[in-house]
Amino acid sequence: MFGYRSKKGYQTTNPSKVNQDSIVISTKLKEETSSHYFGVCDGHGSDGHHVSGFLKDNISQLLK
């Protein structure tokens, strides 16, 4: 069992800023039961949530 927590950064100039973090939990990497990948993709800038989301969706396949 795995868990995580993420909290958006505080920005006084943009209080409606979205949380740009994306979490990756990939178990059985390369079909090996003892090989796992855990990651936090931290977005930066106005499109950071798109970048971190892309990494979350694709990084496990790239590592395999």
PQR file of N, CA, C, O and H, with PARSE charges and radii, in Angstrom:
ATOM      1  N   MET A   1       0.843  -1.168   0.000 -0.4000 1.5000
ATOM      2  CA  MET A   1       0.000   0.000   0.000 -0.0000 2.0000
ATOM      3  C   MET A   1       0.893   1.237   0.000  0.5500 1.7000
ATOM      4  O   MET A   1       1.909   1.276   0.693 -0.5500 1.4000
ATOM      5  N   PHE A   2       0.512   2.236  -0.773 -0.4000 1.5000
ATOM      6  CA  PHE A   2       1.294   3.458  -0.888 -0.0000 2.0000
ATOM      7  C   PHE A   2       0.374   4.659  -0.684  0.5500 1.7000
ATOM      8  O   PHE A   2      -0.831   4.580  -0.927 -0.5500 1.4000
ATOM      9  H   PHE A   2      -0.314   2.204  -1.336  0.4000 1.0000
ATOM     10  N   GLY A   3       0.943   5.748  -0.244 -0.4000 1.5000
ATOM     11  CA  GLY A   3       0.179   6.971  -0.072 -0.0000 2.0000
ATOM     12  C   GLY A   3       1.028   8.183  -0.404  0.5500 1.7000
ATOM     13  O   GLY A   3       2.254   8.097  -0.484 -0.5500 1.4000
ATOM     14  H   GLY A   3       1.921   5.812  -0.047  0.4000 1.0000
ATOM     15  N   TYR A   4       0.364   9.310  -0.597 -0.4000 1.5000
ATOM     16  CA  TYR A   4       1.070  10.549  -0.875 -0.0000 2.0000
ATOM     17  C   TYR A   4       0.202  11.730  -0.483  0.5500 1.7000
ATOM     18  O   TYR A   4      -1.001  11.589  -0.259 -0.5500 1.4000
ATOM     19  H   TYR A   4      -0.631   9.380  -0.532  0.4000 1.0000
ATOM     20  N   ARG A   5       0.818  12.878  -0.404 -0.4000 1.5000
ATOM     21  CA  ARG A   5       0.105  14.124  -0.131 -0.0000 2.0000
ATOM     22  C   ARG A   5       0.827  15.237  -0.866  0.5500 1.7000
ATOM     23  O   ARG A   5       2.057  15.283  -0.889 -0.5500 1.4000
ATOM     24  H   ARG A   5       1.795  12.992  -0.586  0.4000 1.0000
ATOM     25  N   SER A   6       0.075  16.113  -1.454 -0.4000 1.5000
ATOM     26  CA  SER A   6       0.642  17.244  -2.169 -0.0000 2.0000
ATOM     27  C   SER A   6      -0.165  18.488  -1.825  0.5500 1.7000
ATOM     28  O   SER A   6      -1.379  18.419  -1.637 -0.5500 1.4000
ATOM     29  H   SER A   6      -0.924  16.075  -1.436  0.4000 1.0000
ATOM     30  N   LYS A   7       0.515  19.620  -1.746 -0.4000 1.5000
ATOM     31  CA  LYS A   7      -0.142  20.878  -1.415 -0.0000 2.0000
ATOM     32  C   LYS A   7       0.345  21.953  -2.373  0.5500 1.7000
ATOM     33  O   LYS A   7       1.546  22.086  -2.607 -0.5500 1.4000
ATOM     34  H   LYS A   7       1.502  19.676  -1.899  0.4000 1.0000
ATOM     35  N   LYS A   8      -0.586  22.717  -2.925 -0.4000 1.5000
ATOM     36  CA  LYS A   8      -0.175  23.768  -3.864 -0.0000 2.0000
ATOM     37  C   LYS A   8       0.650  24.828  -3.150  0.5500 1.7000
ATOM     38  O   LYS A   8       0.472  25.082  -1.959 -0.5500 1.4000
ATOM     39  H   LYS A   8      -1.562  22.609  -2.735  0.4000 1.0000
ATOM     40  N   GLY A   9       1.543  25.430  -3.893 -0.4000 1.5000
ATOM     41  CA  GLY A   9       2.377  26.490  -3.348 -0.0000 2.0000
ATOM     42  C   GLY A   9       1.575  27.757  -3.110  0.5500 1.7000
ATOM     43  O   GLY A   9       0.521  27.964  -3.712 -0.5500 1.4000
ATOM     44  H   GLY A   9       1.688  25.223  -4.861  0.4000 1.0000
ATOM     45  N   TYR A  10       2.077  28.582  -2.244 -0.4000 1.5000
ATOM     46  CA  TYR A  10       1.412  29.842  -1.913 -0.0000 2.0000
ATOM     47  C   TYR A  10       1.959  30.948  -2.792  0.5500 1.7000
ATOM     48  O   TYR A  10       3.170  31.142  -2.893 -0.5500 1.4000
ATOM     49  H   TYR A  10       2.933  28.414  -1.756  0.4000 1.0000
ATOM     50  N   GLN A  11       1.055  31.664  -3.420 -0.4000 1.5000
ATOM     51  CA  GLN A  11       1.475  32.767  -4.284 -0.0000 2.0000
ATOM     52  C   GLN A  11       0.531  33.953  -4.054  0.5500 1.7000
ATOM     53  O   GLN A  11      -0.660  33.862  -4.354 -0.5500 1.4000
ATOM     54  H   GLN A  11       0.071  31.507  -3.337  0.4000 1.0000
ATOM     55  N   THR A  12       1.048  35.047  -3.532 -0.4000 1.5000
ATOM     56  CA  THR A  12       0.194  36.201  -3.201 -0.0000 2.0000
ATOM     57  C   THR A  12      -0.353  36.892  -4.443  0.5500 1.7000
ATOM     58  O   THR A  12      -1.430  37.486  -4.381 -0.5500 1.4000
ATOM     59  H   THR A  12       2.015  35.121  -3.289  0.4000 1.0000
ATOM     60  N   THR A  13       0.349  36.834  -5.561 -0.4000 1.5000
ATOM     61  CA  THR A  13      -0.092  37.527  -6.776 -0.0000 2.0000
ATOM     62  C   THR A  13      -1.136  36.738  -7.550  0.5500 1.7000
ATOM     63  O   THR A  13      -1.806  37.294  -8.420 -0.5500 1.4000
ATOM     64  H   THR A  13       1.223  36.352  -5.611  0.4000 1.0000
ATOM     65  N   ASN A  14      -1.286  35.446  -7.250 -0.4000 1.5000
ATOM     66  CA  ASN A  14      -2.257  34.611  -7.964 -0.0000 2.0000
ATOM     67  C   ASN A  14      -2.878  33.602  -6.986  0.5500 1.7000
ATOM     68  O   ASN A  14      -2.448  32.450  -6.937 -0.5500 1.4000
ATOM     69  H   ASN A  14      -0.742  34.994  -6.544  0.4000 1.0000
ATOM     70  N   PRO A  15      -3.876  34.022  -6.215 -0.5600 1.5000
ATOM     71  CA  PRO A  15      -4.463  33.120  -5.218  0.2800 2.0000
ATOM     72  C   PRO A  15      -5.224  31.941  -5.824  0.5500 1.7000
ATOM     73  O   PRO A  15      -5.489  30.966  -5.121 -0.5500 1.4000
ATOM     74  N   SER A  16      -5.584  32.000  -7.108 -0.4000 1.5000
ATOM     75  CA  SER A  16      -6.295  30.889  -7.738 -0.0000 2.0000
ATOM     76  C   SER A  16      -5.348  29.908  -8.433  0.5500 1.7000
ATOM     77  O   SER A  16      -5.789  29.076  -9.227 -0.5500 1.4000
ATOM     78  H   SER A  16      -5.369  32.792  -7.680  0.4000 1.0000
ATOM     79  N   LYS A  17      -4.066  30.001  -8.142 -0.4000 1.5000
ATOM     80  CA  LYS A  17      -3.055  29.113  -8.724 -0.0000 2.0000
ATOM     81  C   LYS A  17      -3.401  27.649  -8.447  0.5500 1.7000
ATOM     82  O   LYS A  17      -3.788  27.297  -7.333 -0.5500 1.4000
ATOM     83  H   LYS A  17      -3.707  30.676  -7.497  0.4000 1.0000
ATOM     84  N   VAL A  18      -3.262  26.811  -9.455 -0.4000 1.5000
ATOM     85  CA  VAL A  18      -3.554  25.388  -9.296 -0.0000 2.0000
ATOM     86  C   VAL A  18      -2.332  24.652  -8.757  0.5500 1.7000
ATOM     87  O   VAL A  18      -1.201  25.117  -8.900 -0.5500 1.4000
ATOM     88  H   VAL A  18      -2.947  27.097 -10.360  0.4000 1.0000
ATOM     89  N   ASN A  19      -2.571  23.506  -8.141 -0.4000 1.5000
ATOM     90  CA  ASN A  19      -1.472  22.648  -7.698 -0.0000 2.0000
ATOM     91  C   ASN A  19      -0.835  22.031  -8.939  0.5500 1.7000
ATOM     92  O   ASN A  19      -1.518  21.364  -9.715 -0.5500 1.4000
ATOM     93  H   ASN A  19      -3.490  23.128  -8.025  0.4000 1.0000
ATOM     94  N   GLN A  20       0.444  22.243  -9.133 -0.4000 1.5000
ATOM     95  CA  GLN A  20       1.123  21.770 -10.334 -0.0000 2.0000
ATOM     96  C   GLN A  20       1.885  20.472 -10.122  0.5500 1.7000
ATOM     97  O   GLN A  20       2.597  20.021 -11.020 -0.5500 1.4000
ATOM     98  H   GLN A  20       0.999  22.785  -8.502  0.4000 1.0000
ATOM     99  N   ASP A  21       1.748  19.874  -8.966 -0.4000 1.5000
ATOM    100  CA  ASP A  21       2.444  18.621  -8.682 -0.0000 2.0000
ATOM    101  C   ASP A  21       1.690  17.442  -9.295  0.5500 1.7000
ATOM    102  O   ASP A  21       0.460  17.427  -9.329 -0.5500 1.4000
ATOM    103  H   ASP A  21       1.170  20.240  -8.237  0.4000 1.0000
ATOM    104  N   SER A  22       2.434  16.474  -9.771 -0.4000 1.5000
ATOM    105  CA  SER A  22       1.878  15.201 -10.226 -0.0000 2.0000
ATOM    106  C   SER A  22       2.677  14.084  -9.578  0.5500 1.7000
ATOM    107  O   SER A  22       3.900  14.169  -9.462 -0.5500 1.4000
ATOM    108  H   SER A  22       3.433  16.486  -9.743  0.4000 1.0000
ATOM    109  N   ILE A  23       1.994  13.058  -9.165 -0.4000 1.5000
ATOM    110  CA  ILE A  23       2.612  11.937  -8.456 -0.0000 2.0000
ATOM    111  C   ILE A  23       2.657  10.721  -9.375  0.5500 1.7000
ATOM    112  O   ILE A  23       1.684  10.426 -10.069 -0.5500 1.4000
ATOM    113  H   ILE A  23       1.000  12.989  -9.259  0.4000 1.0000
ATOM    114  N   VAL A  24       3.788  10.018  -9.379 -0.4000 1.5000
ATOM    115  CA  VAL A  24       3.937   8.793 -10.160 -0.0000 2.0000
ATOM    116  C   VAL A  24       4.208   7.634  -9.207  0.5500 1.7000
ATOM    117  O   VAL A  24       5.153   7.677  -8.420 -0.5500 1.4000
ATOM    118  H   VAL A  24       4.578  10.258  -8.815  0.4000 1.0000
ATOM    119  N   ILE A  25       3.383   6.609  -9.281 -0.4000 1.5000
ATOM    120  CA  ILE A  25       3.613   5.363  -8.551 -0.0000 2.0000
ATOM    121  C   ILE A  25       3.499   4.248  -9.574  0.5500 1.7000
ATOM    122  O   ILE A  25       2.410   3.957 -10.069 -0.5500 1.4000
ATOM    123  H   ILE A  25       2.615   6.574  -9.921  0.4000 1.0000
ATOM    124  N   SER A  26       4.614   3.632  -9.885 -0.4000 1.5000
ATOM    125  CA  SER A  26       4.639   2.562 -10.878 -0.0000 2.0000
ATOM    126  C   SER A  26       5.246   1.306 -10.243  0.5500 1.7000
ATOM    127  O   SER A  26       6.447   1.243  -9.977 -0.5500 1.4000
ATOM    128  H   SER A  26       5.498   3.868  -9.483  0.4000 1.0000
ATOM    129  N   THR A  27       4.394   0.320 -10.011 -0.4000 1.5000
ATOM    130  CA  THR A  27       4.868  -0.915  -9.399 -0.0000 2.0000
ATOM    131  C   THR A  27       5.153  -1.948 -10.487  0.5500 1.7000
ATOM    132  O   THR A  27       4.633  -1.854 -11.599 -0.5500 1.4000
ATOM    133  H   THR A  27       3.419   0.371 -10.228  0.4000 1.0000
ATOM    134  N   LYS A  28       5.964  -2.908 -10.159 -0.4000 1.5000
ATOM    135  CA  LYS A  28       6.350  -3.991 -11.071 -0.0000 2.0000
ATOM    136  C   LYS A  28       6.918  -3.443 -12.379  0.5500 1.7000
ATOM    137  O   LYS A  28       6.533  -3.871 -13.467 -0.5500 1.4000
ATOM    138  H   LYS A  28       6.386  -2.984  -9.255  0.4000 1.0000
ATOM    139  N   LEU A  29       7.837  -2.491 -12.253 -0.4000 1.5000
ATOM    140  CA  LEU A  29       8.495  -1.921 -13.425 -0.0000 2.0000
ATOM    141  C   LEU A  29       9.238  -3.033 -14.158  0.5500 1.7000
ATOM    142  O   LEU A  29       9.950  -3.819 -13.533 -0.5500 1.4000
ATOM    143  H   LEU A  29       8.150  -2.143 -11.369  0.4000 1.0000
ATOM    144  N   LYS A  30       9.084  -3.101 -15.441 -0.4000 1.5000
ATOM    145  CA  LYS A  30       9.661  -4.169 -16.269 -0.0000 2.0000
ATOM    146  C   LYS A  30       9.173  -5.543 -15.826  0.5500 1.7000
ATOM    147  O   LYS A  30       9.878  -6.541 -15.971 -0.5500 1.4000
ATOM    148  H   LYS A  30       8.506  -2.462 -15.949  0.4000 1.0000
ATOM    149  N   GLU A  31       7.946  -5.581 -15.279 -0.4000 1.5000
ATOM    150  CA  GLU A  31       7.314  -6.831 -14.841 -0.0000 2.0000
ATOM    151  C   GLU A  31       8.088  -7.541 -13.727  0.5500 1.7000
ATOM    152  O   GLU A  31       7.844  -8.717 -13.458 -0.5500 1.4000
ATOM    153  H   GLU A  31       7.373  -4.770 -15.161  0.4000 1.0000
ATOM    154  N   GLU A  32       8.999  -6.850 -13.095 -0.4000 1.5000
ATOM    155  CA  GLU A  32       9.741  -7.408 -11.960 -0.0000 2.0000
ATOM    156  C   GLU A  32       9.048  -6.960 -10.680  0.5500 1.7000
ATOM    157  O   GLU A  32       8.867  -5.763 -10.456 -0.5500 1.4000
ATOM    158  H   GLU A  32       9.198  -5.894 -13.314  0.4000 1.0000
ATOM    159  N   THR A  33       8.664  -7.901  -9.853 -0.4000 1.5000
ATOM    160  CA  THR A  33       7.894  -7.566  -8.660 -0.0000 2.0000
ATOM    161  C   THR A  33       8.678  -6.729  -7.659  0.5500 1.7000
ATOM    162  O   THR A  33       8.071  -6.070  -6.814 -0.5500 1.4000
ATOM    163  H   THR A  33       8.811  -8.874 -10.035  0.4000 1.0000
ATOM    164  N   SER A  34       9.993  -6.732  -7.725 -0.4000 1.5000
ATOM    165  CA  SER A  34      10.790  -5.960  -6.764 -0.0000 2.0000
ATOM    166  C   SER A  34      11.285  -4.631  -7.332  0.5500 1.7000
ATOM    167  O   SER A  34      12.085  -3.950  -6.691 -0.5500 1.4000
ATOM    168  H   SER A  34      10.486  -7.267  -8.412  0.4000 1.0000
ATOM    169  N   SER A  35      10.826  -4.253  -8.516 -0.4000 1.5000
ATOM    170  CA  SER A  35      11.278  -3.027  -9.156 -0.0000 2.0000
ATOM    171  C   SER A  35      10.123  -2.025  -9.233  0.5500 1.7000
ATOM    172  O   SER A  35       9.148  -2.241  -9.954 -0.5500 1.4000
ATOM    173  H   SER A  35      10.176  -4.806  -9.037  0.4000 1.0000
ATOM    174  N   HIS A  36      10.245  -0.927  -8.481 -0.4000 1.5000
ATOM    175  CA  HIS A  36       9.192   0.083  -8.429 -0.0000 2.0000
ATOM    176  C   HIS A  36       9.782   1.459  -8.718  0.5500 1.7000
ATOM    177  O   HIS A  36      10.977   1.691  -8.533 -0.5500 1.4000
ATOM    178  H   HIS A  36      11.036  -0.752  -7.896  0.4000 1.0000
ATOM    179  N   TYR A  37       8.927   2.360  -9.173 -0.4000 1.5000
ATOM    180  CA  TYR A  37       9.338   3.743  -9.399 -0.0000 2.0000
ATOM    181  C   TYR A  37       8.333   4.662  -8.717  0.5500 1.7000
ATOM    182  O   TYR A  37       7.126   4.539  -8.927 -0.5500 1.4000
ATOM    183  H   TYR A  37       7.957   2.172  -9.323  0.4000 1.0000
ATOM    184  N   PHE A  38       8.834   5.580  -7.905 -0.4000 1.5000
ATOM    185  CA  PHE A  38       8.015   6.585  -7.242 -0.0000 2.0000
ATOM    186  C   PHE A  38       8.588   7.950  -7.595  0.5500 1.7000
ATOM    187  O   PHE A  38       9.801   8.147  -7.540 -0.5500 1.4000
ATOM    188  H   PHE A  38       9.814   5.681  -7.735  0.4000 1.0000
ATOM    189  N   GLY A  39       7.736   8.880  -7.953 -0.4000 1.5000
ATOM    190  CA  GLY A  39       8.243  10.199  -8.310 -0.0000 2.0000
ATOM    191  C   GLY A  39       7.246  11.305  -8.062  0.5500 1.7000
ATOM    192  O   GLY A  39       6.035  11.085  -8.041 -0.5500 1.4000
ATOM    193  H   GLY A  39       6.750   8.720  -7.998  0.4000 1.0000
ATOM    194  N   VAL A  40       7.776  12.496  -7.877 -0.4000 1.5000
ATOM    195  CA  VAL A  40       6.969  13.708  -7.778 -0.0000 2.0000
ATOM    196  C   VAL A  40       7.440  14.631  -8.890  0.5500 1.7000
ATOM    197  O   VAL A  40       8.612  15.006  -8.943 -0.5500 1.4000
ATOM    198  H   VAL A  40       8.759  12.674  -7.894  0.4000 1.0000
ATOM    199  N   CYS A  41       6.536  14.991  -9.765 -0.4000 1.5000
ATOM    200  CA  CYS A  41       6.848  15.920 -10.847 -0.0000 2.0000
ATOM    201  C   CYS A  41       6.346  17.288 -10.417  0.5500 1.7000
ATOM    202  O   CYS A  41       5.142  17.483 -10.251 -0.5500 1.4000
ATOM    203  H   CYS A  41       5.584  14.686  -9.722  0.4000 1.0000
ATOM    204  N   ASP A  42       7.246  18.225 -10.238 -0.4000 1.5000
ATOM    205  CA  ASP A  42       6.927  19.543  -9.707 -0.0000 2.0000
ATOM    206  C   ASP A  42       6.871  20.543 -10.847  0.5500 1.7000
ATOM    207  O   ASP A  42       7.898  20.874 -11.440 -0.5500 1.4000
ATOM    208  H   ASP A  42       8.224  18.066 -10.373  0.4000 1.0000
ATOM    209  N   GLY A  43       5.674  21.025 -11.157 -0.4000 1.5000
ATOM    210  CA  GLY A  43       5.510  21.980 -12.242 -0.0000 2.0000
ATOM    211  C   GLY A  43       5.932  23.381 -11.845  0.5500 1.7000
ATOM    212  O   GLY A  43       5.813  23.769 -10.683 -0.5500 1.4000
ATOM    213  H   GLY A  43       4.840  20.756 -10.676  0.4000 1.0000
ATOM    214  N   HIS A  44       6.428  24.141 -12.814 -0.4000 1.5000
ATOM    215  CA  HIS A  44       6.834  25.532 -12.598 -0.0000 2.0000
ATOM    216  C   HIS A  44       6.316  26.376 -13.753  0.5500 1.7000
ATOM    217  O   HIS A  44       6.231  25.895 -14.883 -0.5500 1.4000
ATOM    218  H   HIS A  44       6.525  23.827 -13.758  0.4000 1.0000
ATOM    219  N   GLY A  45       5.977  27.599 -13.486 -0.4000 1.5000
ATOM    220  CA  GLY A  45       5.505  28.506 -14.531 -0.0000 2.0000
ATOM    221  C   GLY A  45       4.013  28.353 -14.786  0.5500 1.7000
ATOM    222  O   GLY A  45       3.348  27.542 -14.142 -0.5500 1.4000
ATOM    223  H   GLY A  45       6.046  27.989 -12.568  0.4000 1.0000
ATOM    224  N   SER A  46       3.497  29.118 -15.710 -0.4000 1.5000
ATOM    225  CA  SER A  46       2.057  29.148 -15.956 -0.0000 2.0000
ATOM    226  C   SER A  46       1.525  27.835 -16.532  0.5500 1.7000
ATOM    227  O   SER A  46       0.348  27.526 -16.344 -0.5500 1.4000
ATOM    228  H   SER A  46       4.038  29.777 -16.234  0.4000 1.0000
ATOM    229  N   ASP A  47       2.344  27.065 -17.218 -0.4000 1.5000
ATOM    230  CA  ASP A  47       1.910  25.782 -17.788 -0.0000 2.0000
ATOM    231  C   ASP A  47       2.528  24.586 -17.076  0.5500 1.7000
ATOM    232  O   ASP A  47       2.547  23.481 -17.618 -0.5500 1.4000
ATOM    233  H   ASP A  47       3.300  27.317 -17.371  0.4000 1.0000
ATOM    234  N   GLY A  48       3.028  24.802 -15.875 -0.4000 1.5000
ATOM    235  CA  GLY A  48       3.714  23.735 -15.144 -0.0000 2.0000
ATOM    236  C   GLY A  48       2.863  22.516 -14.889  0.5500 1.7000
ATOM    237  O   GLY A  48       3.378  21.398 -14.880 -0.5500 1.4000
ATOM    238  H   GLY A  48       3.013  25.700 -15.436  0.4000 1.0000
ATOM    239  N   HIS A  49       1.563  22.703 -14.679 -0.4000 1.5000
ATOM    240  CA  HIS A  49       0.691  21.556 -14.433 -0.0000 2.0000
ATOM    241  C   HIS A  49       0.565  20.668 -15.676  0.5500 1.7000
ATOM    242  O   HIS A  49       0.359  19.461 -15.551 -0.5500 1.4000
ATOM    243  H   HIS A  49       1.145  23.612 -14.687  0.4000 1.0000
ATOM    244  N   HIS A  50       0.686  21.248 -16.862 -0.4000 1.5000
ATOM    245  CA  HIS A  50       0.651  20.444 -18.088 -0.0000 2.0000
ATOM    246  C   HIS A  50       1.935  19.616 -18.235  0.5500 1.7000
ATOM    247  O   HIS A  50       1.895  18.452 -18.633 -0.5500 1.4000
ATOM    248  H   HIS A  50       0.853  22.229 -16.964  0.4000 1.0000
ATOM    249  N   VAL A  51       3.059  20.232 -17.910 -0.4000 1.5000
ATOM    250  CA  VAL A  51       4.351  19.545 -18.006 -0.0000 2.0000
ATOM    251  C   VAL A  51       4.423  18.396 -16.998  0.5500 1.7000
ATOM    252  O   VAL A  51       4.796  17.280 -17.358 -0.5500 1.4000
ATOM    253  H   VAL A  51       3.092  21.178 -17.586  0.4000 1.0000
ATOM    254  N   SER A  52       4.069  18.663 -15.747 -0.4000 1.5000
ATOM    255  CA  SER A  52       4.135  17.607 -14.737 -0.0000 2.0000
ATOM    256  C   SER A  52       3.127  16.500 -15.047  0.5500 1.7000
ATOM    257  O   SER A  52       3.404  15.330 -14.781 -0.5500 1.4000
ATOM    258  H   SER A  52       3.766  19.570 -15.455  0.4000 1.0000
ATOM    259  N   GLY A  53       1.968  16.845 -15.601 -0.4000 1.5000
ATOM    260  CA  GLY A  53       0.988  15.835 -16.000 -0.0000 2.0000
ATOM    261  C   GLY A  53       1.495  14.962 -17.140  0.5500 1.7000
ATOM    262  O   GLY A  53       1.267  13.752 -17.148 -0.5500 1.4000
ATOM    263  H   GLY A  53       1.743  17.795 -15.817  0.4000 1.0000
ATOM    264  N   PHE A  54       2.182  15.570 -18.102 -0.4000 1.5000
ATOM    265  CA  PHE A  54       2.760  14.807 -19.210 -0.0000 2.0000
ATOM    266  C   PHE A  54       3.804  13.821 -18.691  0.5500 1.7000
ATOM    267  O   PHE A  54       3.825  12.658 -19.094 -0.5500 1.4000
ATOM    268  H   PHE A  54       2.368  16.553 -18.096  0.4000 1.0000
ATOM    269  N   LEU A  55       4.665  14.291 -17.798 -0.4000 1.5000
ATOM    270  CA  LEU A  55       5.677  13.398 -17.231 -0.0000 2.0000
ATOM    271  C   LEU A  55       5.033  12.254 -16.462  0.5500 1.7000
ATOM    272  O   LEU A  55       5.440  11.101 -16.599 -0.5500 1.4000
ATOM    273  H   LEU A  55       4.648  15.236 -17.470  0.4000 1.0000
ATOM    274  N   LYS A  56       4.028  12.573 -15.653 -0.4000 1.5000
ATOM    275  CA  LYS A  56       3.323  11.545 -14.886 -0.0000 2.0000
ATOM    276  C   LYS A  56       2.755  10.476 -15.826  0.5500 1.7000
ATOM    277  O   LYS A  56       2.854   9.281 -15.545 -0.5500 1.4000
ATOM    278  H   LYS A  56       3.697  13.511 -15.542  0.4000 1.0000
ATOM    279  N   ASP A  57       2.165  10.908 -16.935 -0.4000 1.5000
ATOM    280  CA  ASP A  57       1.522   9.974 -17.860 -0.0000 2.0000
ATOM    281  C   ASP A  57       2.509   9.168 -18.696  0.5500 1.7000
ATOM    282  O   ASP A  57       2.147   8.104 -19.197 -0.5500 1.4000
ATOM    283  H   ASP A  57       2.085  11.878 -17.163  0.4000 1.0000
ATOM    284  N   ASN A  58       3.744   9.640 -18.864 -0.4000 1.5000
ATOM    285  CA  ASN A  58       4.663   9.003 -19.810 -0.0000 2.0000
ATOM    286  C   ASN A  58       5.959   8.465 -19.238  0.5500 1.7000
ATOM    287  O   ASN A  58       6.588   7.624 -19.881 -0.5500 1.4000
ATOM    288  H   ASN A  58       4.038  10.505 -18.457  0.4000 1.0000
ATOM    289  N   ILE A  59       6.387   8.898 -18.081 -0.4000 1.5000
ATOM    290  CA  ILE A  59       7.721   8.538 -17.593 -0.0000 2.0000
ATOM    291  C   ILE A  59       7.860   7.046 -17.304  0.5500 1.7000
ATOM    292  O   ILE A  59       8.929   6.479 -17.530 -0.5500 1.4000
ATOM    293  H   ILE A  59       5.876   9.581 -17.560  0.4000 1.0000
ATOM    294  N   SER A  60       6.816   6.403 -16.815 -0.4000 1.5000
ATOM    295  CA  SER A  60       6.908   4.964 -16.520 -0.0000 2.0000
ATOM    296  C   SER A  60       7.183   4.162 -17.787  0.5500 1.7000
ATOM    297  O   SER A  60       7.985   3.228 -17.770 -0.5500 1.4000
ATOM    298  H   SER A  60       5.948   6.864 -16.632  0.4000 1.0000
ATOM    299  N   GLN A  61       6.518   4.524 -18.890 -0.4000 1.5000
ATOM    300  CA  GLN A  61       6.748   3.826 -20.148 -0.0000 2.0000
ATOM    301  C   GLN A  61       8.166   4.065 -20.663  0.5500 1.7000
ATOM    302  O   GLN A  61       8.788   3.161 -21.221 -0.5500 1.4000
ATOM    303  H   GLN A  61       5.866   5.282 -18.904  0.4000 1.0000
ATOM    304  N   LEU A  62       8.669   5.273 -20.476 -0.4000 1.5000
ATOM    305  CA  LEU A  62      10.038   5.565 -20.914 -0.0000 2.0000
ATOM    306  C   LEU A  62      11.067   4.752 -20.097  0.5500 1.7000
ATOM    307  O   LEU A  62      12.086   4.313 -20.631 -0.5500 1.4000
ATOM    308  H   LEU A  62       8.164   6.007 -20.023  0.4000 1.0000
ATOM    309  N   LEU A  63      10.788   4.563 -18.820 -0.4000 1.5000
ATOM    310  CA  LEU A  63      11.718   3.789 -17.983 -0.0000 2.0000
ATOM    311  C   LEU A  63      11.689   2.304 -18.300  0.5500 1.7000
ATOM    312  O   LEU A  63      12.686   1.605 -18.123 -0.5500 1.4000
ATOM    313  H   LEU A  63       9.960   4.919 -18.386  0.4000 1.0000
ATOM    314  N   LYS A  64      10.543   1.823 -18.771 -0.4000 1.5000
ATOM    315  CA  LYS A  64      10.453   0.397 -19.094 -0.0000 2.0000
ATOM    316  C   LYS A  64      11.257   0.087 -20.324  0.5500 1.7000
ATOM    317  O   LYS A  64      11.306  -1.064 -20.756 -0.5500 1.4000
ATOM    318  H   LYS A  64       9.733   2.391 -18.915  0.4000 1.0000
TER
END
